[in-house]
Amino acid sequence: QFSRQTAFKSLENLNKTRLKNYFLLTKEEQEEEMNKIYYKHVYYLLLISSQTISFIPFDSLDDQLFIEDHLDLFEIFIRRIDQRMPKESDGQRTLGIIGERILTFLWNLTDRIILIPILLRTNLAENTLKWIQQSDSLTEKSRRAFPSILQNIARHDQGAEKLNQFDAIEILKAYQQKKLEKTGSRKLLISMAIALLSTPEQLKDNKKGMNAVLNQLLQLVIDSFGSDRFRSDGIHVSEPLQVLVKLFVVDERTLDYILNHAETECSSNFVSTICLFIEIFLQFSDSLKQSDRVEQFTLIATTNVLWSISFLHYSKEEFLKNKLFIRTIKKINEDLDENDIIQQYKPKSMENIQQAIQGILHNLDFQQESTHSIQNRTGQKWIMISYCHENIDLCNEISKYLKNSIKDLNIWIDQTHTDGSVDLWESIAQGIEQSTAVLCFLSEEYFQSKSCRQEFVYANDSLKKPIVPILIKSFQPKGWLGYIRMTGLKYIRFKDENQLEEKKKGELLNTILALLSIKTDEPKESLSAPRPIDEIPSNSTNEIQRWFQSNRLSKDFYDLFQFETREELLDYAQLLFKDPERQMNIYDKIYSQKYHGKQMASHEFLRFTKALKQFVQADSSSISSTQVKSKICVLS
């Protein structure tokens, strides 16, 4: 409350006409005797407001309206910086003490991410991009705030969208090439901003130097988490965590690198890195009961990071070892209030705290069967729809079309079947379990959503439900949604969401009708490609263990991977074939940890690789033979 009163009173004083006019005086005019009296007033008011503003959460509407009422003052600040920017590159110049104080204030104000949509109305985004292009001849102190302000703006989706309207990525890359920033953290800020502004395709194409950036990100998490107020060089621990959340969704290679290969000052490994993220989670686990929005955002970001890690089957053991973590995450899930979720801003790349926590619990096999009464649906025709909310209009149109075309068809969709008082994931899991088939609307947004991934993996991998993929526009399945899971599945593509082709709608209808005519207890294999019988007869653990034995692979080797299904074998095969040497190094470390320093035999890993190649080739041949017969497109 003291910080709020002090900051707001300082801004009210700065907003007085005489002081506002002072900001726009030329250097010569400010030196006039009658104007010198204002200098100290302005200096100390800026100093006090910039230091106290960072302690205000701005979660109340009144506080946000106060900032909105002072936008004209902030526009004068921007004009002041604009006037003092050097027009020519002729040596090191300074923006002056007042100019540097203004930039420090704007840096701290933009750190309150909830304010970004309001501050965008001052044209701060485009002006800061212009300033950073002109900053060659500024001293380090005078240009120091520019990367921080831009990175803060990029942390909000609306800010990122605004920056991208002015070619921010190219401007920041050009600034990187100038090598003006000397310290690691200042350089990293530019890389973090570029990552937040980039599309998934841009991030994947920008592989040069990515490992160095990932090393710095993890080191920044370590340094800031261990520092006062969880900040290192002015950067809060939540900032690198937010970037990691986006990178983990876009490219699973980054997750593998952070966990197994990242180079930090104190050597890190798979176990220590998971423990680090768990420690951060535990540190901020009570934040939902408090009013600090930065701490709440940190908890959301960390939980999203842990959710991404929990998709890796070999991480389960490390999570389960930490009893305090398990107790804490279960307790938060039980106590979570819906109001804790809807009031906290989060970017599109993150899921809310409830979805992330329930996703982790599901991946760790803690989600229990529903205790709620379920209507008996025996004999009824049910289709479950899995989609991302950005594609809701297409989803609703297809849903309406199917209902009108198929008598007595029941469609499970979250809009009508999720009860706010019931565990959200529990409701969705029920919908998947009780459906005859799952209709998945696949798009870039679907691919980036961990909630959608959870639904798809549970339906396809765990329950072996028939999947009907609808590909939206030009989207091509990739990553976790790519070849491994999509091979052999019949799909329908709608290129234009606003004008659906009747022929494609007919193909979809026929596909659904064919599925509904099959008894619900018929195995999935009859709906898609036949499995190579001689390789792995079933998905049981015993059969997989016998496959290892038949290929002369030891029990230690089988226990190292702990594959439970045929799909997991195929999943890992694609990773292995891309870079066998790298995978051997990864599992050599895991083997050593698991068997107390014992070294993995390289010849056994090579034998395993050869056997897996034979298995995949047999599987591919079997799938190819069925694709020729299909009248509907098949992913290959």
C-alpha positions as CSV (number, residue, x, y, z in Angstrom):
1,Q,0.0,0.0,0.0
2,F,2.9,2.4,0.8
3,S,4.5,1.7,-2.6
4,R,1.2,2.3,-4.3
5,Q,0.6,5.6,-2.6
6,T,4.2,6.8,-3.1
7,A,4.3,5.9,-6.8
8,F,0.9,7.3,-7.6
9,K,1.6,10.6,-5.7
10,S,4.9,11.0,-7.6
11,L,3.1,10.5,-11.0
12,E,0.4,12.9,-10.0
13,N,3.1,15.6,-9.3
14,L,4.9,14.8,-12.6
15,N,1.6,15.2,-14.4
16,K,1.3,18.8,-13.4
17,T,1.4,21.3,-16.3
18,R,4.6,23.0,-15.4
19,L,6.6,19.8,-15.0
20,K,5.2,18.3,-18.1
21,N,6.2,21.4,-20.0
22,Y,9.7,21.1,-18.5
23,F,10.3,17.7,-20.2
24,L,9.9,19.2,-23.6
25,L,12.2,22.1,-23.2
26,T,15.4,22.1,-25.2
27,K,18.8,21.8,-23.4
28,E,19.3,25.5,-23.7
29,E,15.9,26.3,-22.3
30,Q,16.4,24.0,-19.3
31,E,19.6,25.9,-18.5
32,E,17.7,29.2,-18.1
33,E,17.6,30.3,-14.4
34,M,13.8,30.2,-14.2
35,N,13.7,26.6,-15.3
36,K,16.6,25.2,-13.2
37,I,14.3,24.9,-10.1
38,Y,12.3,22.1,-11.9
39,Y,15.3,19.8,-12.5
40,K,15.6,18.4,-8.9
41,H,11.8,18.0,-8.6
42,V,11.7,16.0,-11.8
43,Y,14.8,13.9,-10.9
44,Y,13.5,12.8,-7.5
45,L,9.9,12.2,-8.6
46,L,11.2,10.0,-11.4
47,L,13.6,8.2,-9.1
48,I,10.8,7.5,-6.5
49,S,8.2,6.5,-9.0
50,S,10.5,4.1,-10.9
51,Q,11.6,2.4,-7.7
52,T,8.2,2.0,-6.2
53,I,6.2,1.1,-9.3
54,S,7.7,-2.4,-9.5
55,F,6.1,-3.3,-6.2
56,I,2.5,-2.7,-7.4
57,P,0.7,-5.8,-8.8
58,F,-1.9,-3.6,-10.7
59,D,-4.5,-6.3,-10.3
60,S,-7.3,-3.9,-9.4
61,L,-9.3,-2.0,-12.1
62,D,-8.7,1.3,-10.2
63,D,-4.9,0.9,-10.4
64,Q,-5.1,0.1,-14.1
65,L,-7.4,3.1,-14.7
66,F,-4.9,5.3,-12.9
67,I,-2.2,4.3,-15.5
68,E,-4.7,4.9,-18.3
69,D,-5.4,8.4,-17.0
70,H,-1.7,9.2,-17.2
71,L,-1.0,8.0,-20.7
72,D,-0.5,11.6,-21.9
73,L,2.3,12.0,-19.4
74,F,3.9,8.8,-20.7
75,E,3.6,10.1,-24.3
76,I,5.5,13.2,-23.1
77,F,8.2,10.9,-21.7
78,I,8.5,9.2,-25.1
79,R,8.7,12.6,-26.9
80,R,11.5,13.6,-24.5
81,I,13.5,10.5,-25.4
82,D,12.8,11.0,-29.1
83,Q,14.1,14.6,-29.0
84,R,17.3,13.6,-27.3
85,M,18.2,10.6,-29.5
86,P,21.3,11.2,-31.5
87,K,20.7,11.9,-35.2
88,E,24.2,11.0,-36.3
89,S,26.7,8.4,-35.2
90,D,29.6,10.6,-34.1
91,G,30.9,9.2,-30.9
92,Q,29.3,8.2,-27.6
93,R,26.4,10.3,-26.5
94,T,24.1,10.3,-23.5
95,L,20.4,10.8,-23.1
96,G,21.1,12.7,-19.9
97,I,20.2,11.8,-16.3
98,I,16.5,12.7,-16.8
99,G,16.3,10.7,-20.0
100,E,17.9,7.7,-18.4
101,R,15.5,8.0,-15.4
102,I,12.5,8.0,-17.8
103,L,13.7,4.9,-19.5
104,T,14.2,3.1,-16.1
105,F,10.7,4.1,-15.2
106,L,9.3,2.7,-18.5
107,W,11.4,-0.5,-18.0
108,N,9.9,-1.1,-14.6
109,L,6.4,-0.1,-15.7
110,T,6.4,-2.5,-18.7
111,D,7.5,-5.3,-16.3
112,R,3.9,-5.2,-15.1
113,I,2.8,-7.3,-18.0
114,I,-0.9,-6.8,-17.3
115,L,-0.4,-3.1,-18.3
116,I,1.0,-3.8,-21.8
117,P,-2.3,-3.5,-23.7
118,I,-2.8,0.0,-22.1
119,L,0.8,1.1,-22.7
120,L,0.7,0.1,-26.4
121,R,-1.7,3.1,-27.0
122,T,1.3,5.4,-26.4
123,N,3.2,3.9,-29.4
124,L,5.9,2.8,-27.0
125,A,6.5,-0.4,-29.0
126,E,7.3,1.2,-32.3
127,N,9.2,4.0,-30.7
128,T,11.5,1.7,-28.7
129,L,12.2,-0.3,-31.9
130,K,13.2,3.0,-33.6
131,W,15.4,4.0,-30.7
132,I,17.3,0.6,-30.6
133,Q,18.1,1.1,-34.3
134,Q,19.6,4.5,-33.5
135,S,21.4,3.4,-30.3
136,D,24.9,2.8,-31.9
137,S,26.3,6.1,-30.6
138,L,24.6,6.0,-27.2
139,T,26.5,5.0,-24.0
140,E,25.8,1.6,-22.5
141,K,23.9,3.3,-19.6
142,S,21.7,5.3,-22.0
143,R,20.7,2.3,-24.2
144,R,20.5,-0.3,-21.4
145,A,16.7,-0.1,-21.0
146,F,15.8,-0.7,-24.7
147,P,16.2,-4.5,-24.8
148,S,14.5,-4.9,-21.5
149,I,11.5,-2.7,-22.6
150,L,11.1,-4.7,-25.8
151,Q,11.4,-8.0,-24.1
152,N,8.7,-7.0,-21.6
153,I,6.4,-5.9,-24.3
154,A,7.0,-9.2,-26.2
155,R,6.0,-11.2,-23.0
156,H,2.3,-10.2,-23.7
157,D,0.6,-11.6,-26.8
158,Q,-0.8,-8.2,-27.8
159,G,2.6,-6.7,-27.3
160,A,4.2,-9.4,-29.5
161,E,1.6,-8.8,-32.2
162,K,2.2,-5.1,-32.2
163,L,6.0,-5.5,-32.3
164,N,5.8,-7.9,-35.2
165,Q,3.8,-5.3,-37.2
166,F,7.1,-3.3,-37.3
167,D,9.5,-6.1,-38.3
168,A,10.8,-6.5,-34.7
169,I,12.5,-9.8,-35.3
170,E,14.7,-8.4,-38.1
171,I,15.4,-5.3,-36.1
172,L,16.5,-7.3,-33.1
173,K,18.6,-9.6,-35.2
174,A,20.4,-6.6,-36.7
175,Y,21.0,-5.2,-33.2
176,Q,22.5,-8.6,-32.2
177,Q,24.9,-8.4,-35.2
178,K,26.2,-5.0,-33.9
179,K,27.4,-6.8,-30.7
180,L,26.8,-3.7,-28.6
181,E,25.8,-5.7,-25.5
182,K,28.8,-7.0,-23.6
183,T,27.3,-9.0,-20.7
184,G,25.6,-12.4,-21.1
185,S,22.3,-11.4,-19.6
186,R,21.9,-8.4,-21.8
187,K,22.6,-10.5,-24.9
188,L,20.2,-13.1,-23.7
189,L,17.4,-10.6,-23.4
190,I,17.5,-10.0,-27.2
191,S,17.4,-13.8,-27.8
192,M,14.5,-14.1,-25.4
193,A,12.5,-11.4,-27.1
194,I,13.1,-13.0,-30.5
195,A,11.9,-16.3,-29.2
196,L,8.7,-14.8,-27.8
197,L,8.1,-13.0,-31.2
198,S,8.8,-15.9,-33.4
199,T,6.4,-18.5,-34.9
200,P,7.2,-22.2,-34.4
201,E,8.6,-22.4,-37.9
202,Q,10.9,-19.5,-37.4
203,L,12.2,-21.0,-34.1
204,K,12.9,-24.3,-35.8
205,D,14.7,-22.6,-38.7
206,N,16.8,-20.5,-36.3
207,K,19.0,-23.4,-35.0
208,K,22.3,-21.5,-35.2
209,G,23.5,-20.7,-31.7
210,M,20.3,-22.2,-30.1
211,N,22.3,-24.4,-27.8
212,A,24.2,-21.4,-26.4
213,V,20.9,-19.6,-25.8
214,L,19.5,-22.7,-24.0
215,N,22.6,-22.8,-21.8
216,Q,22.1,-19.2,-20.9
217,L,18.4,-19.6,-20.2
218,L,19.0,-22.4,-17.8
219,Q,21.8,-20.5,-16.1
220,L,19.6,-17.4,-15.8
221,V,16.9,-19.6,-14.1
222,I,19.5,-20.9,-11.7
223,D,20.9,-17.4,-11.0
224,S,17.6,-15.6,-10.6
225,F,16.1,-18.3,-8.5
226,G,19.0,-18.1,-6.1
227,S,19.0,-14.3,-5.9
228,D,17.3,-11.6,-3.9
229,R,13.7,-11.1,-5.1
230,F,14.3,-13.9,-7.6
231,R,16.0,-11.4,-10.0
232,S,19.4,-11.5,-11.7
233,D,20.6,-8.4,-13.4
234,G,17.0,-7.1,-13.2
235,I,15.5,-10.2,-14.9
236,H,12.9,-12.1,-12.8
237,V,13.0,-15.9,-12.8
238,S,9.6,-16.0,-14.5
239,E,11.0,-14.4,-17.7
240,P,13.3,-17.2,-18.8
241,L,10.7,-19.8,-17.6
242,Q,8.1,-18.2,-20.0
243,V,10.6,-18.5,-22.9
244,L,11.3,-22.2,-22.0
245,V,7.5,-23.0,-21.9
246,K,7.2,-21.8,-25.5
247,L,10.3,-23.5,-26.7
248,F,9.3,-26.8,-25.1
249,V,5.9,-26.7,-26.9
250,V,7.4,-25.8,-30.3
251,D,10.4,-28.2,-30.4
252,E,10.9,-31.1,-28.1
253,R,14.6,-31.1,-29.0
254,T,15.0,-28.1,-26.7
255,L,13.5,-30.0,-23.8
256,D,15.9,-32.9,-24.4
257,Y,18.8,-30.5,-24.5
258,I,17.9,-28.6,-21.3
259,L,17.4,-31.8,-19.4
260,N,20.4,-33.8,-20.7
261,H,23.0,-31.6,-22.4
262,A,22.8,-28.0,-21.1
263,E,26.1,-26.5,-20.0
264,T,25.9,-24.4,-16.8
265,E,28.5,-23.0,-14.4
266,C,27.8,-25.8,-11.9
267,S,27.4,-29.0,-13.9
268,S,23.7,-29.9,-14.4
269,N,22.1,-33.2,-15.5
270,F,18.7,-34.8,-15.9
271,V,18.1,-35.3,-12.2
272,S,19.4,-31.9,-11.0
273,T,17.5,-30.0,-13.7
274,I,14.1,-31.7,-12.8
275,C,14.9,-31.0,-9.1
276,L,15.5,-27.3,-9.9
277,F,12.1,-26.9,-11.5
278,I,10.5,-28.8,-8.7
279,E,12.2,-26.5,-6.1
280,I,10.9,-23.4,-8.0
281,F,7.4,-25.0,-8.0
282,L,7.5,-25.6,-4.3
283,Q,8.8,-22.1,-3.6
284,F,5.9,-20.5,-5.3
285,S,3.2,-23.1,-4.5
286,D,1.4,-20.8,-2.0
287,S,1.3,-17.9,-4.4
288,L,-2.4,-18.5,-5.4
289,K,-3.4,-17.6,-1.9
290,Q,-1.4,-14.4,-2.1
291,S,-1.9,-11.2,-4.2
292,D,1.5,-11.1,-5.9
293,R,0.7,-11.6,-9.6
294,V,4.4,-12.0,-10.6
295,E,4.7,-14.9,-8.1
296,Q,1.5,-16.4,-9.5
297,F,2.7,-16.1,-13.0
298,T,6.0,-17.8,-11.9
299,L,4.0,-20.8,-10.5
300,I,2.0,-21.1,-13.8
301,A,5.1,-21.0,-15.9
302,T,6.9,-23.5,-13.8
303,T,3.9,-25.9,-13.7
304,N,3.8,-25.7,-17.5
305,V,7.5,-26.6,-17.7
306,L,7.0,-29.6,-15.4
307,W,4.0,-30.6,-17.5
308,S,6.1,-30.7,-20.6
309,I,8.7,-32.8,-18.7
310,S,6.1,-35.2,-17.4
311,F,5.2,-36.3,-21.0
312,L,8.6,-38.1,-21.0
313,H,8.0,-41.5,-19.7
314,Y,11.5,-41.8,-18.2
315,S,10.9,-38.7,-16.0
316,K,8.1,-40.4,-14.0
317,E,10.5,-42.0,-11.6
318,E,12.1,-38.7,-10.7
319,F,8.8,-37.0,-10.0
320,L,7.6,-39.9,-7.8
321,K,10.7,-39.8,-5.7
322,N,9.9,-36.3,-4.5
323,K,7.1,-37.0,-2.0
324,L,6.8,-33.3,-1.0
325,F,6.1,-32.4,-4.6
326,I,3.5,-35.1,-5.0
327,R,1.7,-34.0,-1.8
328,T,1.9,-30.4,-2.8
329,I,0.6,-30.7,-6.3
330,K,-2.3,-32.9,-5.1
331,K,-3.2,-30.4,-2.4
332,I,-3.2,-27.5,-4.9
333,N,-5.4,-29.5,-7.2
334,E,-7.9,-30.2,-4.4
335,D,-8.0,-26.6,-3.1
336,L,-7.9,-24.8,-6.5
337,D,-10.5,-22.1,-6.7
338,E,-11.8,-21.2,-10.2
339,N,-11.2,-17.5,-9.3
340,D,-7.5,-18.2,-9.0
341,I,-7.4,-19.2,-12.7
342,I,-9.4,-16.7,-14.6
343,Q,-7.9,-13.5,-13.1
344,Q,-4.3,-14.2,-14.0
345,Y,-2.9,-13.2,-17.4
346,K,-1.0,-15.9,-19.3
347,P,0.2,-16.0,-22.9
348,K,-1.2,-18.4,-25.5
349,S,1.8,-20.7,-25.2
350,M,0.8,-21.5,-21.6
351,E,-2.2,-23.5,-20.2
352,N,-3.8,-22.3,-17.0
353,I,-2.7,-23.7,-13.6
354,Q,-5.6,-26.1,-13.3
355,Q,-5.0,-27.7,-16.7
356,A,-1.3,-27.9,-16.1
357,I,-1.6,-29.5,-12.7
358,Q,-4.2,-32.0,-13.8
359,G,-2.1,-32.8,-16.8
360,I,0.9,-33.6,-14.6
361,L,-1.2,-35.8,-12.3
362,H,-2.6,-37.7,-15.3
363,N,0.9,-38.3,-16.8
364,L,2.0,-39.6,-13.4
365,D,-1.0,-41.9,-13.3
366,F,-2.7,-40.1,-10.3
367,Q,-6.0,-39.3,-12.0
368,Q,-8.5,-41.6,-10.5
369,E,-11.7,-43.0,-12.1
370,S,-14.6,-40.7,-11.8
371,T,-16.7,-41.0,-8.6
372,H,-19.5,-39.0,-10.2
373,S,-22.6,-40.7,-11.5
374,I,-22.4,-41.4,-15.2
375,Q,-25.5,-41.9,-17.4
376,N,-25.7,-45.3,-18.9
377,R,-24.8,-44.9,-22.6
378,T,-24.8,-48.6,-23.6
379,G,-25.8,-48.9,-27.3
380,Q,-25.7,-45.2,-27.9
381,K,-23.5,-43.6,-30.7
382,W,-20.9,-41.2,-29.2
383,I,-18.3,-39.2,-31.0
384,M,-15.8,-37.1,-28.9
385,I,-14.5,-33.9,-30.4
386,S,-11.0,-32.7,-29.5
387,Y,-10.1,-29.2,-30.7
388,C,-8.3,-26.0,-29.9
389,H,-10.6,-23.0,-29.1
390,E,-9.1,-20.9,-31.9
391,N,-10.9,-23.4,-34.3
392,I,-14.2,-23.3,-32.4
393,D,-16.2,-22.0,-35.4
394,L,-15.2,-24.8,-37.7
395,C,-15.7,-27.3,-34.9
396,N,-19.3,-26.1,-34.3
397,E,-20.2,-26.2,-38.0
398,I,-18.9,-29.7,-38.4
399,S,-20.7,-30.8,-35.1
400,K,-24.0,-29.4,-36.4
401,Y,-23.5,-31.0,-39.8
402,L,-22.9,-34.5,-38.2
403,K,-25.9,-34.2,-35.9
404,N,-28.2,-33.3,-38.7
405,S,-26.8,-36.1,-40.9
406,I,-26.7,-39.0,-38.4
407,K,-29.8,-39.9,-36.5
408,D,-29.3,-40.4,-32.7
409,L,-25.7,-39.3,-32.9
410,N,-24.4,-38.0,-29.6
411,I,-21.4,-35.6,-29.7
412,W,-19.2,-35.1,-26.6
413,I,-17.7,-31.6,-26.6
414,D,-16.4,-29.5,-23.7
415,Q,-18.8,-26.6,-24.4
416,T,-21.7,-28.7,-23.3
417,H,-20.3,-31.5,-21.2
418,T,-17.8,-30.0,-18.7
419,D,-19.2,-29.0,-15.4
420,G,-17.3,-26.2,-13.6
421,S,-17.7,-27.9,-10.3
422,V,-16.0,-31.1,-11.6
423,D,-12.4,-31.9,-12.3
424,L,-12.0,-30.6,-15.9
425,W,-9.6,-33.3,-17.1
426,E,-11.8,-36.0,-15.4
427,S,-14.7,-34.8,-17.5
428,I,-12.7,-34.8,-20.7
429,A,-11.3,-38.3,-19.9
430,Q,-14.8,-39.6,-19.4
431,G,-15.8,-38.2,-22.8
432,I,-12.9,-40.0,-24.5
433,E,-13.5,-43.2,-22.6
434,Q,-17.2,-43.4,-23.5
435,S,-16.8,-42.4,-27.2
436,T,-16.8,-44.8,-30.1
437,A,-14.2,-42.6,-31.9
438,V,-12.5,-39.3,-31.4
439,L,-12.6,-36.5,-34.0
440,C,-9.5,-34.3,-33.8
441,F,-9.3,-30.9,-35.4
442,L,-5.6,-30.5,-36.1
443,S,-4.0,-27.1,-36.6
444,E,-0.9,-25.2,-35.5
445,E,-2.8,-24.1,-32.4
446,Y,-3.8,-27.7,-31.6
447,F,-0.1,-28.8,-32.0
448,Q,1.1,-26.1,-29.6
449,S,-1.5,-26.8,-26.9
450,K,-0.4,-29.2,-24.2
451,S,-4.1,-29.8,-23.3
452,C,-4.8,-31.0,-26.8
453,R,-1.7,-33.2,-26.7
454,Q,-3.0,-34.7,-23.5
455,E,-6.3,-35.6,-25.1
456,F,-4.8,-37.0,-28.3
457,V,-2.2,-39.1,-26.4
458,Y,-4.8,-40.5,-24.0
459,A,-7.2,-41.4,-26.8
460,N,-4.7,-42.8,-29.2
461,D,-1.9,-44.2,-27.1
462,S,-3.6,-45.2,-23.9
463,L,-7.1,-46.2,-25.0
464,K,-6.4,-47.1,-28.6
465,K,-9.6,-45.2,-29.7
466,P,-10.2,-44.8,-33.4
467,I,-8.9,-41.3,-34.4
468,V,-10.4,-39.3,-37.3
469,P,-8.0,-36.4,-38.0
470,I,-9.4,-33.2,-39.6
471,L,-6.5,-31.1,-40.9
472,I,-7.2,-27.4,-41.0
473,K,-5.9,-25.3,-43.9
474,S,-2.3,-26.2,-44.8
475,F,-1.3,-27.7,-41.4
476,Q,1.1,-30.7,-41.6
477,P,1.4,-33.0,-38.6
478,K,4.8,-32.7,-37.0
479,G,6.7,-33.3,-33.7
480,W,4.7,-35.3,-31.2
481,L,1.8,-35.3,-33.7
482,G,3.8,-36.3,-36.7
483,Y,4.8,-39.6,-38.4
484,I,4.9,-41.6,-35.2
485,R,1.2,-41.3,-34.4
486,M,-0.4,-40.3,-37.7
487,T,0.9,-43.0,-40.0
488,G,-2.0,-45.1,-41.4
489,L,-4.7,-42.8,-40.2
490,K,-7.3,-41.6,-42.7
491,Y,-7.7,-37.8,-42.7
492,I,-9.9,-35.1,-44.2
493,R,-8.5,-31.7,-45.0
494,F,-10.5,-28.5,-45.0
495,K,-8.5,-25.8,-46.7
496,D,-11.0,-23.0,-46.1
497,E,-12.6,-22.8,-42.7
498,N,-15.2,-20.3,-44.0
499,Q,-16.3,-22.3,-47.0
500,L,-16.4,-26.0,-46.4
501,E,-16.3,-28.3,-49.4
502,E,-19.4,-30.5,-49.7
503,K,-17.2,-33.4,-51.0
504,K,-15.0,-33.2,-48.0
505,K,-18.0,-33.1,-45.6
506,G,-19.3,-36.2,-47.4
507,E,-16.0,-38.0,-46.9
508,L,-16.1,-37.2,-43.2
509,L,-19.6,-38.3,-42.9
510,N,-18.8,-41.7,-44.5
511,T,-15.8,-42.2,-42.3
512,I,-17.9,-41.5,-39.2
513,L,-20.7,-43.8,-40.4
514,A,-18.2,-46.6,-41.0
515,L,-16.8,-46.3,-37.5
516,L,-20.2,-46.2,-35.9
517,S,-21.2,-49.4,-37.7
518,I,-18.3,-51.3,-35.9
519,K,-19.0,-52.7,-32.5
520,T,-17.4,-50.6,-29.8
521,D,-15.4,-53.5,-28.4
522,E,-13.7,-54.2,-31.7
523,P,-10.0,-53.5,-31.5
524,K,-8.5,-50.4,-33.1
525,E,-6.2,-52.5,-35.3
526,S,-9.1,-53.4,-37.6
527,L,-9.7,-49.7,-38.3
528,S,-6.3,-48.8,-39.5
529,A,-3.1,-50.5,-40.7
530,P,-2.5,-54.1,-39.7
531,R,0.4,-54.7,-37.3
532,P,3.5,-56.8,-38.2
533,I,2.5,-60.0,-36.4
534,D,5.9,-61.6,-36.3
535,E,7.5,-58.6,-34.5
536,I,5.4,-57.8,-31.5
537,P,2.1,-59.8,-31.3
538,S,0.4,-57.5,-28.8
539,N,0.9,-54.3,-26.7
540,S,1.4,-56.2,-23.5
541,T,4.5,-55.7,-21.5
542,N,5.3,-59.4,-21.5
543,E,5.3,-59.5,-25.3
544,I,7.6,-56.5,-25.5
545,Q,10.0,-58.1,-23.0
546,R,10.0,-61.3,-25.2
547,W,10.9,-59.1,-28.2
548,F,13.9,-57.8,-26.3
549,Q,14.9,-61.3,-25.4
550,S,14.5,-62.6,-28.9
551,N,17.0,-59.9,-30.1
552,R,19.5,-60.9,-27.4
553,L,19.0,-57.7,-25.4
554,S,19.6,-58.0,-21.7
555,K,17.1,-57.5,-18.9
556,D,19.0,-54.4,-17.7
557,F,18.6,-53.0,-21.2
558,Y,14.9,-53.7,-21.2
559,D,14.5,-52.1,-17.7
560,L,16.4,-49.1,-18.9
561,F,13.8,-48.1,-21.5
562,Q,10.7,-49.6,-19.8
563,F,8.6,-49.5,-22.9
564,E,5.0,-50.6,-22.2
565,T,3.4,-50.4,-25.6
566,R,4.3,-50.9,-29.3
567,E,3.6,-47.2,-29.9
568,E,6.3,-46.2,-27.4
569,L,8.8,-48.3,-29.3
570,L,7.9,-46.6,-32.6
571,D,8.0,-43.2,-30.9
572,Y,11.5,-43.7,-29.7
573,A,12.6,-45.2,-33.0
574,Q,12.1,-41.9,-34.8
575,L,14.2,-40.1,-32.2
576,L,16.9,-42.8,-32.4
577,F,17.2,-42.8,-36.2
578,K,17.7,-39.0,-36.4
579,D,20.8,-39.1,-34.3
580,P,21.9,-42.5,-33.0
581,E,25.1,-41.3,-31.4
582,R,23.3,-38.6,-29.4
583,Q,20.7,-41.0,-28.2
584,M,23.4,-43.5,-27.1
585,N,25.1,-40.7,-25.1
586,I,21.8,-39.7,-23.4
587,Y,21.0,-43.3,-22.4
588,D,24.6,-44.0,-21.4
589,K,24.2,-41.3,-18.7
590,I,20.8,-42.6,-17.7
591,Y,22.2,-46.2,-17.6
592,S,25.1,-45.1,-15.4
593,Q,22.7,-43.3,-12.9
594,K,20.3,-46.2,-12.8
595,Y,22.9,-48.9,-12.3
596,H,25.2,-47.0,-9.9
597,G,28.0,-46.0,-12.3
598,K,28.0,-49.1,-14.5
599,Q,28.8,-48.3,-18.2
600,M,26.3,-49.3,-20.9
601,A,27.7,-51.7,-23.5
602,S,27.9,-49.8,-26.8
603,H,27.6,-53.1,-28.8
604,E,24.3,-53.8,-27.1
605,F,22.9,-50.4,-28.0
606,L,24.0,-51.0,-31.6
607,R,22.2,-54.4,-31.6
608,F,19.1,-52.7,-30.2
609,T,19.2,-50.0,-33.0
610,K,19.5,-52.7,-35.7
611,A,16.6,-54.7,-34.3
612,L,14.5,-51.6,-34.1
613,K,15.2,-50.7,-37.7
614,Q,14.0,-54.1,-38.8
615,F,10.9,-53.7,-36.8
616,V,10.1,-50.3,-38.2
617,Q,10.7,-51.5,-41.8
618,A,8.4,-54.4,-41.3
619,D,5.8,-52.1,-39.9
620,S,6.2,-49.6,-42.7
621,S,5.8,-52.3,-45.3
622,S,2.5,-53.4,-43.7
623,I,1.2,-49.9,-43.6
624,S,2.1,-49.2,-47.2
625,S,0.1,-52.3,-48.4
626,T,-3.1,-50.8,-46.9
627,Q,-2.6,-47.3,-48.1
628,V,-3.1,-48.2,-51.8
629,K,-6.6,-49.5,-51.0
630,S,-7.8,-46.3,-49.3
631,K,-10.0,-43.8,-51.2
632,I,-9.4,-41.2,-48.6
633,C,-6.0,-39.6,-48.1
634,V,-3.6,-41.3,-45.7
635,L,-0.7,-39.7,-43.9
636,S,2.6,-41.3,-44.7
